[in-house]
């Protein structure tokens, strides 16, 4: 089964809003830092999903949204599902950050410090591309939560 999801990186004053996934014991992403996002609901567009997830997770209303990439994560979760993640960037929003997020702590991180965070290994291969004027796509293979060194990790520029 393929699960479609979105991931949004929001920039303000050269800082990126990240969520430190530190609140749910059984969270697949426990301990990791991620952009905001989540699973696509039935009959929802990817853009609507991205905006909804950002609003739910942060309280922010996105005023712009740019598609940056798409990454396939084959057999990523414990059920063997493929994850097709659509990656977006935004730098205009309204509203104030919510005080509590049930998934983790919201933090603004200086853009040049992102790679120092506890990110998924594969995120480090594409995150810098989110802030460039290009689109990308790729496939990243994990085995038991670790980037699979036996598989070729592919990320390429498109368009």
C-alpha positions in Angstrom: 0.0 0.0 0.0 1.2 3.5 -0.8 0.5 6.3 1.8 0.6 9.8 0.4 1.8 12.6 2.7 3.0 16.1 2.7 6.0 17.7 4.4 6.3 21.5 4.6 9.3 23.7 5.5 8.3 27.2 6.6 10.8 30.0 6.6 10.9 33.2 8.7 13.9 35.4 9.1 16.3 32.7 7.8 14.9 30.2 10.3 12.9 27.1 9.6 10.0 25.9 11.6 10.6 22.3 12.7 8.8 19.9 15.0 10.9 17.9 17.5 8.8 14.6 17.6 9.2 14.0 21.3 5.7 13.4 22.8 4.3 10.1 21.6 6.1 6.9 22.7 5.1 4.9 19.6 5.8 7.6 17.1 7.7 6.3 14.0 9.6 9.7 14.1 10.2 9.7 17.9 13.3 11.9 18.7 13.6 13.2 15.1 13.1 16.7 13.8 10.8 17.1 10.9 9.1 19.8 8.9 5.3 19.9 9.4 2.9 17.7 7.5 1.0 14.4 7.5 -1.1 12.0 5.6 -3.4 12.9 2.8 -7.2 12.6 3.6 -9.6 11.0 1.1 -10.7 13.5 -1.6 -8.1 16.1 -0.5 -5.5 17.7 -2.8 -1.9 17.6 -1.8 -1.9 21.4 -1.4 -5.0 21.3 0.8 -3.3 18.5 2.9 -0.2 20.6 3.4 -2.2 23.7 4.5 -4.4 21.7 6.8 -1.6 19.8 8.4 0.4 23.1 9.0 -2.7 24.7 10.5 -3.4 21.7 12.8 0.2 21.3 13.9 1.2 24.9 14.3 -1.8 27.3 14.2 -0.3 29.0 11.1 -2.2 29.8 7.9 0.0 29.5 4.9 -0.4 32.3 2.4 1.9 30.8 -0.2 3.0 27.3 -1.0 5.7 26.1 -3.4 6.1 22.4 -4.5 9.7 21.5 -4.1 9.9 17.8 -4.4 8.7 14.3 -4.1 10.4 11.4 -2.3 9.3 7.8 -2.3 10.2 5.8 0.8 9.6 2.1 -0.2 8.5 -0.2 2.7 9.2 2.6 5.2 6.9 1.8 8.1 6.5 -1.3 10.3 3.6 -2.5 8.1 5.7 -2.4 4.9 3.9 0.5 3.4 5.5 2.7 0.8 5.4 6.4 1.7 5.1 9.0 -1.2 6.0 12.3 0.4 5.3 15.6 -1.4 7.6 18.4 -0.1 6.7 22.0 0.0 8.2 25.4 1.0 6.4 28.5 2.4 7.7 31.9 3.5 4.4 33.7 4.0 1.9 32.9 6.7 -0.4 34.5 9.2 -1.3 33.6 12.8 0.6 32.7 15.9 2.2 29.4 16.9 0.0 27.2 19.1 1.4 26.6 22.6 1.0 22.8 22.6 1.4 20.2 19.8 0.5 16.6 20.7 3.3 15.3 18.5 6.2 17.4 19.7 7.8 20.7 20.3 7.7 23.4 17.6 11.0 25.3 17.2 12.5 27.8 14.8 15.9 26.6 13.8 18.5 28.7 11.9 18.6 27.4 8.4 22.4 26.9 8.5 21.9 24.6 11.6 19.3 22.2 10.2 21.9 19.5 9.3 23.1 19.5 12.9 19.6 18.3 14.1 18.6 14.7 14.7 17.0 14.3 11.2 16.3 11.1 9.3 19.5 10.3 7.4 17.7 10.7 4.1 16.4 14.1 4.9 20.0 15.3 5.0 20.3 14.3 1.3 17.4 16.6 0.1 16.8 19.3 2.7 19.1 21.9 1.2 17.3 21.5 -2.1 14.1 22.7 -0.5 15.6 26.2 -0.3 16.9 26.3 -3.9 15.0 27.4 -7.1 14.6 23.8 -8.3 12.3 20.8 -8.0 13.6 17.4 -7.2 12.4 13.8 -6.9 13.9 10.7 -5.5 13.7 7.4 -3.8 15.3 6.7 -0.4 15.5 3.2 1.0 15.4 2.4 4.7 15.9 -0.9 6.5 14.7 -1.0 10.1 14.8 2.8 10.4 18.3 3.2 9.0 19.2 4.4 5.5 20.0 1.2 3.6 23.6 1.3 2.4 23.0 -1.6 0.0 20.5 0.4 -2.0 21.4 3.3 -4.2 19.8 6.5 -2.8 18.6 8.6 -5.7 17.7 12.3 -5.7 17.6 14.2 -9.0 16.6 17.6 -10.1 13.6 17.8 -12.4 12.2 20.5 -14.7 
